[in-house]
Amino acid sequence: MNALLKTTPLAPNRTLELARGDITLETTDAIVNAANEHLQHGGGVAGVIARRAGPKLEAESEAWVRTYGSVRHDAPAWTSGGNLPAKYVIHAVGPVWGTGDEDAKLAAAVTGSLRVADELRLKSIALPAISTGIFGFPKERAAGVIFDAICKYFENPSGLELVRVVLYDDPTAAAFEKAWHDLFSPKP
């Protein structure tokens, strides 16, 4: 069971949560996979998701790329959840640190994931700390970009009721908790 760290309402019937644990255990309608543009799920969170979801996810990913081509930051792909508790996996391509315009690319990946969830008429979604692993995006900076993108998305109509950011390790959780405090704590 993942541990809930923080929660805040963003609008009527919309909640943002921060949790520490394993995203593959989430029972949200969808989880987000921090993917590469070719949906090759070898390492990091993508590898764990692919292994736990089973061969159906790999087959659907390969079919997606054959049909639509490489996945862009602003246009995530989606597949079924395979053997995962989540019904769908949304494959978001975050930026590699040092490639330029990283904040905008990360915000586009988050916004695109939320948009896909709305297109699929989902009520809940769980996201990892996109790009903060092998892609090298600084954790606290990524947290600010991710939280800001979620808040901005909810300025418009959405059927999503729950967005949960799920963090796998203590250093990432600490960075996201600091960003949460800076963004959501009452100002004096």
GUKE-60312 format. One line per 5 residues: number of its first residue (from 1); their letters; for each residue x, y, z of C-alpha. Coordinates in steps of 0.02 Angstrom, whole numbers, plus 32768, in hexadecimal, padded with zeros to 4 digits. Each point is the difference from the previous one (the first is absolute). Example, Ala and Ser with C-alpha at 12.3 -4.5 7.8 and 13.67 -1.06 7.14 Angstrom:
1> AS> 8267/7F1F/8186; 8045/80AC/7FDF
//
This chain:
1> MNALL> 8000/8000/8000; 8044/80AA/7FD0; 800E/8082/808A; 7FA0/80A2/7FEA; 8072/8093/802B
6> KTTPL> 7F99/809A/7FD2; 7F56/802C/7FBA; 7FB0/80A3/7FC8; 7F60/802F/7FA6; 8020/805A/7F5C
11> APNRT> 7F4B/8026/7FD4; 7F57/7FBA/802E; 8009/7F42/7FEB; 80B8/8006/7FCF; 808C/7FC6/8070
16> LELAR> 80BD/7FFB/7FEF; 805D/7F80/8069; 80B6/7FD9/801F; 802D/7F4D/802C; 809C/7F98/8021
21> GDITL> 8003/7F51/7FB7; 7FF3/7F96/7F65; 7F9A/8048/7F70; 7FDE/7F52/7FBB; 7F94/7FDE/809A
26> ETTDA> 7F8F/8096/7FE3; 7F47/7FDC/7FE9; 7FE0/80A4/7FA4; 7FAD/7FF2/7F55; 80A9/8021/7FAD
31> IVNAA> 80B6/800E/802E; 807F/8064/7F9F; 809E/7FAE/7FBF; 809A/806D/7FEF; 8024/7FC2/7F4F
36> NEHLQ> 8077/8020/7F72; 7FC2/8034/7F54; 800B/7F4E/7FBA; 7FA4/7FAF/8093; 8093/7F8D/8021
41> HGGGV> 7FE1/7FD5/80B7; 80AC/7FC2/8034; 8034/8055/80A2; 7FC5/806F/808C; 7F47/8013/8024
46> AGVIA> 7FD6/7FD0/7F4C; 8057/7F58/8014; 7FA8/7FDB/80A4; 7F57/802E/7FB8; 801D/7F95/7F65
51> RRAGP> 8037/7F68/8063; 7F6C/800A/8077; 7F81/8027/7F77; 8038/7F6A/7F9A; 8018/7FE3/7F46
56> KLEAE> 7F5C/8053/7FCD; 8047/80AD/802B; 809B/7FE2/7F95; 7F97/7FC3/7F6E; 7F8B/8096/800B
61> SEAWV> 8095/8077/800F; 8050/7FB9/7F64; 7F5A/800C/7FA3; 7FEC/80B5/8037; 80AA/8031/7FBB
66> RTYGS> 7FE1/7FA2/7F5D; 7F59/8059/7FEB; 8026/80B0/8040; 80BE/800F/8000; 806D/8046/8089
71> VRHDA> 7FAA/8046/809A; 8010/80BC/801D; 800B/805C/80A6; 7F55/8051/7FE6; 7FA8/7F65/7FBB
76> PAWTS> 8013/7F68/8071; 7FD3/7F53/7FC5; 7F8F/7F8A/8062; 7FEB/7F45/8012; 7F9D/7F8C/806E
81> GGNLP> 8045/7FDD/80AD; 8018/7F48/7FDC; 8019/7FA7/80A7; 8005/80A3/8063; 7F72/803A/8072
86> AKYVI> 7FEF/809D/7F94; 7F96/7FEC/7F63; 8074/806D/7F96; 80B6/8034/7FF4; 801F/80AC/7FB6
91> HAVGP> 80B0/800B/7FB8; 8045/80B0/8017; 80A6/8032/7FB5; 805A/8076/8074; 809A/8064/7FD0
96> VWGTG> 80B4/7FCC/8016; 8057/8084/806C; 8075/806C/7F98; 7FA1/7FF3/7F5B; 7FB2/80AC/800E
101> DEDAK> 7F53/8043/8030; 7FF0/7F75/8083; 7F7E/8058/806D; 7F89/8019/7F6D; 8019/7F4D/7FC3
106> LAAAV> 7FDE/7FB8/80AE; 7F65/806D/8014; 7FC4/7FC5/7F55; 8018/7F49/8032; 7F9A/8019/809F
111> TGSLR> 7F78/8066/7FAA; 7FF9/7F81/7F72; 7FEB/7F71/807C; 7F70/8058/8057; 7FB0/8027/7F58
116> VADEL> 800C/7F49/7FCA; 7FAF/7FCC/80A5; 7F71/8078/7FDD; 7FF0/7FBE/7F4D; 7FF2/7F50/8049
121> RLKSI> 7F7C/8044/807B; 8064/7FCC/8099; 7FE4/803E/80B1; 80AD/7FDE/804A; 80B5/7FFC/7FCA
126> ALPAI> 80A9/7FE2/8054; 80A1/804E/7FBF; 80B6/7FDD/802D; 8088/8084/800D; 8013/8008/7F42
131> STGIF> 80B2/801D/7FC0; 8053/8001/80AC; 8052/7F56/7FF0; 8075/7FD4/7F71; 7FC8/809C/7FA0
136> GFPKE> 8054/8069/8088; 7F7E/808A/801D; 8023/804E/80AC; 7F7D/7FBB/8077; 7FC7/809E/8059
141> RAAGV> 7FF6/8062/7F5E; 7F9C/7F73/7FB0; 7F8A/7FFF/8094; 7FDA/80B9/7FE7; 7FE3/7FE8/7F46
146> IFDAI> 7F91/7F67/801B; 7F96/8051/8089; 7FEF/80A0/7F9B; 7FC9/7FA1/7F63; 7F7D/7FA0/8065
151> CKYFE> 7FBC/809F/804F; 7FF8/805A/7F59; 7FA9/7F6C/7FAE; 7F77/8007/8084; 7FDB/80B6/7FD8
156> NPSGL> 7F98/7FB7/7F71; 7F72/7F80/8001; 8037/7F4D/8021; 7FAE/7F5D/8031; 8097/7FCF/8067
161> ELVRV> 7FDF/7FFD/80BA; 80A7/7FBF/8043; 80B4/801B/7FCB; 807E/7FA4/806C; 80BC/801A/7FEC
166> VLYDD> 8056/7F60/8039; 80B7/8006/8030; 806C/7F66/800D; 8093/8035/806C; 8022/806D/8098
171> PTAAA> 806C/8086/7FA8; 7F79/801C/7F7D; 7F77/8003/8085; 8063/8080/8064; 8018/8071/7F68
176> FEKAW> 7F47/7FF6/7FD2; 7FCA/8020/80B4; 806C/809D/8005; 7FB4/803D/7F5C; 7F52/7FD5/8043
181> HDLFS> 8022/8066/809D; 803F/8094/7F98; 7F68/7FFC/7F8E; 7F6E/7FCD/806F; 802C/803D/80B0
186> PKP> 7FA6/809E/8038; 8068/809C/7FE6; 8018/8074/8097
//
